[in-house]
Amino acid sequence: MGMMQIAMLGAGVLAVVLLIMFAFVGPSVSKATARRLDKVKYRHSDNANVQVEAQMKKALSARRKTTRPKGENMTKMEILAIRLEKTGKNWPLSYFFYAVGGIFTLLFGVLLIKGAPLLLCVFVGLLVGAGLPHFVVGFMISRRVGKFTASFPDAIELLVRGLRSGLPVTETIGVVAKEIGGPVGEEFQKVVDRIKIGQTMEDALQESAKRMDTPEFKFFCITLAIQRETGGNLAETLSNLAEVLRKRGQMKLKIKAMSSESKASAYIVGSLPFIVFGLVYSVNPTYLAGFFYEERLIIAGMGGLTWMSIGVFIMAKMVSFEI
């Protein structure tokens, strides 16, 4: 059997596997029925917590529908600039490209000096040089958003105490900016600064919500907007929101604890082949050098990477939960 036939056979098998995956990923009838029952329960309930939870679910569904079109209307550079801004470090785009170029040059030079094949030097340099800065930025964004989410209910409760003492909303936001440290205080201070230069409170909050892109902050903005339109006791509504956000955080921690073992297993299984390949190549480079110039070994390596990618995708879907 020739190499072309083997490649065509592999492509056919991959297509069949993808079709099976898409067939099983389709919508679930039981989940759709549960969602309809939840809508009826939220619509006819008089409980304040249930009504706040209904608004949160609406905000989440709207966020899922509008995330892609916004990203499609922006250039790659604008999306990258927003990601760097989310880290809270005020890094310009030039720093990111300096890091990419420096890592690529360093790895390419070291591997070339060690006698590695040119294709391997370019591949590893591009992979690590482009991937490592993105990974670091993503890690810093996740850590900052996690800190923001953890202390955000405390900020809302401070807002509630300020409102119950008779302070207006704008002054209470300024108090939160001074009293709460970390990302929450930084974002509320930016809101206060925008209000001082003439922006409305709604526009200032929406700008922070777009940059942070967290459901919790969007729930807060929606609550304030609804209260301004319909009236009512804002302090009571925000108190209910703080309670719901705390329960949401507790549920996230429970899910994280329950899925930590599966995630650790997925990380180990996914990284083990690359670790073994690197160790064997460092001990005996000629033993694995054929993967970079022999046609059969290149096809076998690409097939293995494809199957590993499918397995990692399935495991990621199995341990990924969204509240």
Steps between C-alpha positions, in 0.01 A plus 500: 500500500645836392543807713221685319257215567597495868447878523158472330401215732603702803305804377191282449523352848545848646194627312289212634617566855417870469154421366435268794620767744273765348210257510540446873562867578153602376235659723350293778122469526509460878712814542264699276200381705676595824576846364135554407387392848753737657365789291146430623622481860690830475210676327241413766717514812475781757828416672759776456792256479329303225432817303865609531610155385271532198664831405842335535404216267371751244827688516699180452298397195532849350875492565539170316307632199687828469858394573585376149358786292688754712823311451440469126461877463837567665845448357747257652708788634199653676410167659861456614506854643180427696654180636809689615279763663311229690825403675499838678870557422465772232735316265524635143476268201871546427592317822301197387673484161839554664432197720390287201808596295739454792373154593502385136855627443629345824350155441588498131863586577537251785351210305703585190821507703409163654481356148123459473343488151402836353133401475494409870668829594243703307204295627600512867596867477167599347296276730659615826565858385138560400336275759685589820415876500134421426500245782653751744251771402209256531625385841527857626151582370353192670673582827383864495143403408503239778606761756235738367226238524603391849485850653216640289220386742681687781499813284127464435432460872700817566285671238189376679619640834576836337159516334321410823689779678363753250792551259429526124621227268787698347648591838461143621694377197779741596503358852532147360791612280686627808413223745526187281844411371606294201326485161160600642634825642689572176193450282273705726761778506498504121121529512529796738760667274274465195206648690716797602587581138136507397391145417174368637515229761342247262758566227789486747380169642436352155853587390644315799263209438616468139865500604463257791250280311384322815136397556509625860579860405244488219237383749586803712461737202169339401371533856579872511346556157178319594475692826539835324224408255251339738594642839489304823731430791849488345668401826277193538553400138879530528495304825318216322750522215793471742345189654445340159858578394636341817300183436621504140862523621448211742356287220800579281737389775308174546514429126871583492569260786295220341665535158858563618595130484372465144680816391826383655468166319432679171806723545724203577371286214521788253852611592660157553568420129674835446707456817606149399580618145715783634685275747571231240610761245736660751660159576512360145413757229560263208236258630218751444654713227299313236181675613631818334600371155355151435161514331348201680606620845378854428155366404498275809594795722232723349243225547602456863475875563155503338369219719654660808331830412164322472555332837599828667191668351271226634660508846476880511128482418446234767656707780377842387201635693337841475265635765 
